[in-house]
Amino acid sequence: MTARDAVWTTASGLGLGVALVLGGLTQPATILGWVDWFGAWDPTLIVFFAGAVLVYHGAYRLALARDRRRATPCLDLPPPRAIDARLLGGAAVFGVGWALGGTCPGPALSSLGAGAPWALVFVGAMLVGLRLGKLA
């Protein structure tokens, strides 16, 4: 990784962290409000996702165009993967954990950086889960 890549990677990560905080997505109540469809439903998450999809689409198109101009492509994308039981099971576990905990990895790491005590527990459990996933 070049110094320039490191700067862009760091800026992107900090930008995401700031966006998560400004969007209220580091607050578990916002996430729980999204999954409470028959109660106090909060559409904040869908607005954030829509914005994220637009930003990702633009960034991906830019990277793809830049990569096509190079003699040696840099975008080493993996081939598409079949949807199998392991993928569906992992997605289900992630979704249930997300709904129960009211957070996911990005906001949890932002909250951990802000010193939220609950984030320490969540990130610790996440690291254990990642390790268990590698063993499976």
Helices and strands as residue ranges (DSSP letters): H 3-22, H 28-35, H 44-68, H 85-101, H 105-113, H 117-135
